Amino acid sequence: MTRYMIDKFMRFVELSDQRVAEYAADPAAYVERWLAGGSGPEAATDDRVLTDEEQAAFAARDFAALYALGAHPYLLWHFTEAVHAHEFTPEAGWRELVERYRAAVAPQGVVDYIP
């Protein structure tokens, strides 16, 4: 399990509107590109590894699976909110996203962050 990489990927995407848009458009392809790296802040490093299960969770935009895999709840919520932002406005839809998120992660319980 690579909790650090899960969190690193979410934070990397969430910090840029362009990255969020690219990820939201094609999550699986974006994950593959990120793992392969590029230049500058996107340069590949030896530790840039996600398990097949983690890659599948990101490709499916499955926040429940990411939570179960150990994603930090604070980072996961902000990542989820950024990725799904185009689906709602402040007047409509945001509350539904909150409820979907809560319903998905609640059965997972509290994640143990101490290995």
C-alpha positions as CSV (number, residue, x, y, z in Angstrom):
1,M,0.0,0.0,0.0
2,T,1.4,3.4,-0.9
3,R,-0.6,5.8,1.2
4,Y,1.9,8.6,0.6
5,M,1.6,8.2,-3.1
6,I,-2.2,8.2,-2.9
7,D,-2.0,11.5,-1.0
8,K,0.7,12.9,-3.2
9,F,-1.3,12.2,-6.4
10,M,-4.5,13.7,-5.0
11,R,-2.7,16.9,-3.8
12,F,-0.8,17.2,-7.1
13,V,-4.1,17.1,-9.1
14,E,-6.1,19.2,-6.7
15,L,-3.7,22.1,-6.8
16,S,-4.2,22.9,-10.4
17,D,-7.5,23.6,-12.2
18,Q,-5.9,22.3,-15.5
19,R,-4.8,19.1,-13.8
20,V,-8.3,18.6,-12.3
21,A,-9.9,19.1,-15.7
22,E,-7.5,16.7,-17.4
23,Y,-8.1,14.1,-14.6
24,A,-11.8,14.5,-14.7
25,A,-11.9,14.1,-18.5
26,D,-10.0,10.8,-18.5
27,P,-8.9,9.5,-15.1
28,A,-7.3,6.3,-16.2
29,A,-5.1,8.0,-18.9
30,Y,-4.2,10.8,-16.5
31,V,-3.0,8.3,-13.8
32,E,-0.9,6.5,-16.5
33,R,0.7,9.8,-17.6
34,W,1.4,10.8,-14.0
35,L,3.1,7.5,-13.2
36,A,5.2,7.9,-16.3
37,G,6.1,11.4,-15.3
38,G,7.3,14.3,-17.4
39,S,9.4,17.4,-16.6
40,G,9.4,19.9,-13.8
41,P,6.9,19.1,-11.1
42,E,5.6,16.2,-13.1
43,A,9.0,14.5,-13.4
44,A,8.9,10.8,-12.5
45,T,10.6,9.7,-9.4
46,D,11.6,6.3,-8.2
47,D,8.9,6.4,-5.6
48,R,6.1,7.3,-8.0
49,V,4.2,4.0,-7.8
50,L,0.6,3.0,-7.3
51,T,-0.7,-0.5,-6.9
52,D,-3.1,-1.9,-9.4
53,E,-5.9,-1.5,-6.9
54,E,-5.0,2.1,-6.2
55,Q,-4.8,2.9,-10.0
56,A,-8.2,1.3,-10.5
57,A,-9.7,3.4,-7.7
58,F,-8.4,6.6,-9.2
59,A,-9.5,5.5,-12.7
60,A,-13.0,4.9,-11.4
61,R,-13.0,8.0,-9.3
62,D,-14.0,5.8,-6.4
63,F,-13.5,7.8,-3.2
64,A,-14.8,5.0,-1.0
65,A,-12.1,2.7,-2.3
66,L,-9.4,5.4,-1.9
67,Y,-10.5,6.0,1.7
68,A,-10.4,2.3,2.4
69,L,-6.9,2.2,0.9
70,G,-5.7,4.8,3.3
71,A,-6.2,8.2,1.6
72,H,-6.1,11.0,4.1
73,P,-9.7,12.1,4.7
74,Y,-8.9,15.8,4.4
75,L,-7.0,15.5,1.2
76,L,-9.6,13.0,-0.2
77,W,-12.5,15.4,0.5
78,H,-10.8,18.3,-1.3
79,F,-9.7,16.1,-4.2
80,T,-13.3,14.7,-4.5
81,E,-14.8,18.2,-4.3
82,A,-12.4,19.6,-7.0
83,V,-12.9,16.6,-9.3
84,H,-16.7,16.8,-9.0
85,A,-17.0,20.6,-8.9
86,H,-18.3,20.8,-12.5
87,E,-21.3,18.7,-11.4
88,F,-22.8,21.1,-9.0
89,T,-23.4,24.8,-8.1
90,P,-23.5,26.3,-4.7
91,E,-27.3,26.2,-5.0
92,A,-27.8,22.7,-6.4
93,G,-25.9,19.5,-6.1
94,W,-23.2,20.2,-3.6
95,R,-25.2,18.7,-0.7
96,E,-25.8,15.6,-2.8
97,L,-22.0,15.2,-3.3
98,V,-21.5,15.6,0.5
99,E,-24.1,12.9,1.2
100,R,-22.7,10.6,-1.5
101,Y,-19.2,11.0,0.0
102,R,-20.4,10.4,3.6
103,A,-22.4,7.3,2.6
104,A,-19.5,5.9,0.7
105,V,-16.8,6.4,3.4
106,A,-18.8,5.8,6.6
107,P,-18.9,2.0,6.2
108,Q,-15.1,2.0,6.1
109,G,-14.8,3.3,9.6
110,V,-11.8,5.3,10.8
111,V,-8.6,4.6,8.9
112,D,-5.6,3.6,11.0
113,Y,-2.8,5.9,10.0
114,I,-0.2,4.3,12.1
115,P,1.4,1.3,10.3
